[in-house]
Amino acid sequence: MSTTGDEAITAADNTVARLERLPFGRVHFRVASLLGVGTFFDAFDSLVIAVVLTVVITSFQVGFGSAGLLISAAYVGQFIGAITLGALAERHGRRMAFIISLAVFGVVSLVAALAWNFESLLVLRLLQGIGLGAEVPIAGALFNEFVRGRSRGRAVMIYESIFSWGILLAPLIGLLFFSVFGPQLGWRLLFVFGALPIVVAAIAYFKLPESPRWLAERGRFGEAGRVLDEMEADARRRGTVLPEPEVQAPAAVKPTRLGELFSPYYRRRTALSWVTWFCGYFILYGFSTWLPTLYVRLGGLPTGNALWLTVLVSALYLIEIYIFALTVDRVGRKPWFVAGFALAVLGGVFGCVAILLGATAWPVLFVAGLLMGLGISPVTAGLYLYTPELYPTRMRAWATATGSSMNRVASTIGPLLVGALLGAGLGLSSVFAMFGVVALVGMIVMAWLGIETKQRVLEELAQ
């Protein structure tokens, strides 16, 4: 039954109040598991091109410029997917948009295994990006809406760490496939492995609940109530005594207007979000997708050693993400982000100066890359927690998706610029200088416009 006016506001307030008193339980775990598997494969399918690039360059006989284009193709598709499916998530629900995104990038990954030349792989990576671009922001918005404010940072970041596991395991799985099947067959089978989200999409269709917050915003209180009834029954079975629902902040039930991102109240938040997404992912994907190839082509390492170094760095990032998750509800989001950008600036400066002084071997790539990565990793992971906190339910998925679309713009431009700088003979010092400047911009904007959101109810933050 649909309601309007004061009754709708009261019912929406009650939905939020019931959610905010619920500890993490079985329904939370089911949601996190389904979203998490999708997020793992989003990371894997996004980064698998970095693993196979050295083989593809040889197989299809392409240079640095074409390799940069191949890396960037998926990010063009991801921009399109984030915008289109992000809007779909507001109009028709987070659940269905998530399922569609999984199905798209899973199916196209399967077809990419059959790529017959550089051009076909380029087109398929672009199409695959449509699903990849939508999955993580939509999943991030959905999970944020399930978790209560007091522990949202820890819960969401532990869930988001699954993305880092995808980054960590991509080169390991690549090494395994290359070892067992050989490079020529192995890179194709990696794309077959990346098609497993097709199965996850089918399971999610039957098992993934819709966000009660979104359902309440749309006046579908019966459906929201059934999800909450299940969550409350589970909490009581585990011996939790639930207090009476208490409205901590009123829900602002208004129609979705996609242009509200640029309204006077939200435009500063939108500027903060877009700049932070752009700067963070420009550094993350601009450098990390090239790093294994740079180790081999400029650092003189064998391909296997380059991938093992990538695994080591990814493992350190993962440890840092868990430290971030365990402290972000106490320390806050803004201090972590500002410090992270500052460390990335240091990495860029170190790399630039070291190369100018004549050091060009792989240790410089490793140390500078590690500093930049350790700085930027909590920023890029934390944005899937932070951006949904800045906006109300009526545009949370849309705002997260458009913010992440700046990630896609940056992830398209970054690898291309690295390839262009190297192809023009300007050397690694110019690459590190570029990343240092971008990190400095991100640090200044976050320090100036950043809003602290720790331990606050989403509806309070959105006012």
N, C-alpha and C positions, 0 to 999 in steps of 0.2 A: 504494500500500500504506500502511495506517495503522499507526503505531507508538505505543507508550505508554511512560510512565515515563522512566527514564534514557536510553533510546534516542531518545525524542522530544526530550528536552532537548538531547542531543548533536547531533542533526540540526538542530534550530532554531539552536543556537549556530553550527554550520558554515554555515548559510544566511546568518546575519548577518555572519560573518567573511568570507565570499566577497563579499558586497555592499560591505563597508566598505573593500575594497582596490581597488574599481573606480572609475576616473576617469569623468568625464562622457562618454558616448558616444552611439552612434546610438539605442539603445533609450531612454536617458534623453531624448534629443531627441524621439523619437516620442511618448513619454508626455507630455512637456511641451507638445508641439504640440497634441495632442488635448485635453488638459486645458485648455490655454491658450485655444483657440478657444471652448470651453464657458465659461470664466471671462470672456472678453471679452463674450460675449453675456449672461452673467449680469449684468455691470455695466451693459451697454447697456439691457437690458430692465428693470433695476431703476430706472435714472435717466431712461428715456425719458419717464416721466410728468412729470418736471420740465420737459422740453423742450416737451411738448404742452399743458401745463397752462393756459397763457394762452389758447390756442385753444379748449380744451375748456370752460373757464370761460364763454367767450362763446357757444360752440355750444350747450351744454346749460343755460346761464343759471343757474350756481350761484355761491354766495358763498364767503367765506373758510372758513367752518365745513365746508361740503360738500367744498371742495377739499382741506382737511386730511384728511377722511375718505377721499377717493379716494387720496391719497398713502399713507395708512396701511393701506389694504386689502391691498395686496400683502404687507405685513410681517406681517399676521395669518396669511396663507397660508404665508409663509416660516417662521414659528414652527412651524406644524404639519408642514411638510415637513422641517425640520431634525430634529425629534424622530423622526418615523416613518421617514424614509429613513436617518437616522443609525443607528438601531437595525438596519435592514435591512443596512446596510454592515458591521456587525459579524457578523451572523448568516450572511449570504450573499455577502459580498465587496464590496470597494470598487467594482470594475469595473461590476457590474450596477446598483448603486445610482446610480452616476454616469450611466450610460446612461438609466436611467428618469427621472432628474431633468431631463436635457436634453430628452428627448422630451416630458415634461409641459409645461415652460414654452415650448417651441417651438410645440407644437400650440395651446396656449391663446392665445399671441400672435397666431397666425393668425386665430383666431376673434375676438379683441379688435378686429381691424381692422373688423369688421362691427357693432360696438356701435351701438345705435340710440338709446340715451338714457343718462343719468347712472347709473341703477340697473344697467343691463346691463353697463356698463363697470366699475362697482364690483365686481360679482360675478365678472367675468372676471379682473380684477386680483387678486382674492383667490385664485382658483383657480390663476392663473399663479404666484403666490407659493409654492405647494407645491413646484414644481420649482426655483424660484430659491433657496429657502431651504436646499436640500440640496446643490446642485452645488458651491459653493465650499468648504465645510468638508470634504466627502468628497474632492474633488480635492486639497485641501491635505494631508489625511492620507495619501492615496495617494502623492503626489509626495515628501513627507517620507520615506516608507518606502523610496524608491528611491535616495536621495542619501546619500553617506557623510558622517560627522560633521564632518570637518575643513573642508568647504566648503559645508555644508548651508545656512547662512544666506545666502550669496551666491547660490547656485543657486536656492533656493526664492524668494527675494525678486525676482530677475530674472524668474522665471516669474510671480510674483504681480503684477509691474508691469503685466501684461497687463490686469488689472482696472482699473488707472488709465488705461490706453489706452481702455478702454470708456467710462469716465467722461469722458475728454477728447473722444473722437470723437462721443459722443452728441449734444451740441449742434451740432457741425459738420455731422454727417449730417442733423440736424434742419434747420439752415439751408439745406443743399443741397436737401432734399426740399421745404421751404416755397418756396424760390426756383423750383424746376422745376415743381412740381405745384400750388403754392398752399397756403395753410394748411389749408383744409377737407379737401382730398384728401391733403395731405402728412402730416398726423398719422396718418391711417389706414394709409398706406403705410409709415410708420415701424414700425408693429406687424407688417406683412407682412415687412419686413426682419428684424425680431426673431425671425421663425420659422425662420431658417436653422439653428438648433441641431438641427432634425429631421434634416437631412442629416448633421451631425456625429455624432449619436447612431448612425446607421446605420453610418458608417465605424468608430466606436469599437467597435461590436459585433464587428467582424472584426479590428481592428488593435490594440486597447488590451490590454496584458497585465495580469494581476492582480498585486497586490503579493506578492513572494516572502515577505516577512515574514508577511503574513496567511496565505498558503498553508502556511507552515511551522508556524504556530500551530495550524492545523487538521489537521496531520498529512499534508498533501498534498505530500509532499516530492518526488515525481516531477515534479509540475507546477512547483513552485518551482525544481527543478533545471534544467528545460528553459529557463525564463526566464533563469536565471543562466548556463547554457551559451551562450546566444545573446549575452549581454552580454560574457562573457569572450572568446568567439571574435572579437567585434568589436574589443575592446581589443587583442587579439594581432595582428589584421590591421593595426591602426594602429601597430604596433611597440612597444606597451607590454609591459614585462616584469612580470608579476604575481608578487608575493611569495606565499609560502605563506599560506593563511588563518590568521589569528591571532585568537583570541577575546579581545576587549578587555573585554567585560562579558557575563556569562551572560544568556541569554534566560530570562525567567520564564514558562514555559509553564503557564498555568492557564486554567480555563474562564472564559468571559466572563460577568460578573455586572454588569448595568447599574447596580445600586445601589452598586457599589464606588466610584463617584465620591464618595460621602459617608462612606467608611470613614475611620478615624482617620488613616491615612497620607496620603490624597488630599484630604480635605475642605478643608484650607487652600489647596491648589492650585485646587480647584474654586471656592472663594470668590474667590480672586485672578482666576481666569479670567472668572467671570461678571460681577464688578464691572467689570473692565477692558473687556470686550466691551460691557457696557451703557453705560458712560460714554463710551467712544470713539464708538460709533455713534449715541448720542443726539445728540451734537454734530454728527457728520458728516452724517447724513441729516436730522436735525431742522432744520438750517440750509440745507444745500446744495440740498435739494429745493424749498425756498421761495425761494431767492435770486433766480432769474430773475424770478419774479413780484413779489418785493419791489422789485427794481430798477425794474420797470415801474409798479407800483401806488403805491409810496411814494417811489421815487427819481426818478420822472419820465422814465425812459429809454425810448426806443422798444424794441420787442421784439427787433429785430435786434441793437442795441447791447448789450442785456442778455445775449443769448446769447454774443456775442463776449467780453464780460467774463468770463463763465463759462468759456469756452474758455481764456482767458489764465490764469485761476487754476488750472484743471486742468492746464495745461502746466507751471506752476511746481510743482504737487504731484508731477507725474511726474518732473521733474528731481530733486526731493528724494528720491523713492523710490529712484532709481538711486544717489544718494549713500548712502542708508541701506543698500542692497544691498551696495555696495562696502566699507562700513566695519563692518557689523554683526558680522562674525566676529572683528574686532579690538576694537572698542569694546564690543561686547556688546549684548544686548537691553534690559536693565533701564535703563542710563543714557539710551538713546534714548527709552524710554517715559516716564520721569520728566520729562526735558527737554521732550518733546512736550506732555504735559499742562500743564506750567508755562507754555509759550507760549500754549496755548489759554486758560488763565486770564487771561493778559495781554490777549488779544484780547477776551474777554468784558468785562473791566474797562474797556478803552478804549472799546468800543462803548457800554456803559452810561453812562459819564461823558460822552462826547461828545454823546449824545442828550439827557441831562439839561441840558447846557449850551446846548442849542438847535440843534445841528447835526443835520439830518435828511436831507440829500441823499445821493445814491448814493455819494459818496466815503467816507462813514463806513461804509456797508454793505460797501464794497470792502475798506477797510483792516482793519476788525475781522474781517470774514469771512476775509481772507487770513491774518491772524495765527492765528485759530482753526484754519483749514484746514491751514496749514503745521505747526502743532503736532500736530494729531490724525491727519494723513495717515499718518505712519510707524507710529503706534500701530495704527490700524485695519488697515493692510496687514500689519504685522508679527505680528498675532495669528494669522494663518494659518500662520506659521512657528512661533510661540512655543507656542501651545496644544498642537499635536501633540507637542512636545518634553516636555511635562509628564507624559505618561501612557504606559503600556505598550501594546504592539500589540493586546492583547486588548480594549482599550476606547478606542483612539486616535481612531477615526472618530466613535464615540459621544460622547466627551468634547469633541471639536472641534465636533460638530454641536450638542450641548446648550449649549456656550459661545456658539456663534454664534446660538443661539435667543434668548439675551439681547440680541444685536444686533437681532433681529427685534422683541422686546418694546420696546426703546428706539426703534427706527425707527418703530414704531407710535405710541408715546406722544409722541415728540418733535414730529413735524409737527402732531399734534392739539393739543398744548399751545401751539405757536406760533400756530396758527389761533385757538385759544380766547383767548389773551392779546390778540392783535390785534383779534379780534371783540369783546372786552369793553372795548376802548378803553384798555387799559393801556399801549400803545405799545411801541416797539422797545426802550426801555431795560429793560423787564421781561424781554424775550426775551434780551437780552445778559446780564443779571444771572443768569438761569436757567442759561445755558450756562456762565458762569464758575464757578458753584457746583458744577455737575456735573463740570467739569474738575478742580476742586480735590479733590473726592472721589477721582477716578481717580488723581491724583498721589499722594495720601496712601496709598492702598491699595497701589499699585505699590511705593512706597518702603518700605512696611512688610512686605509679604508676597512681593515679587518674588524670583524665583530666577534666577540667571544660568545660561544654558544653552549659551553659545558653545563651538563646537568639541568637543562631547562626543557620544559615541555614544548613540543613543536608548535602548538597553537600560541603559546606565549611569545616565541621567537618571531612568529609571522605577523604579529600585530603592528 
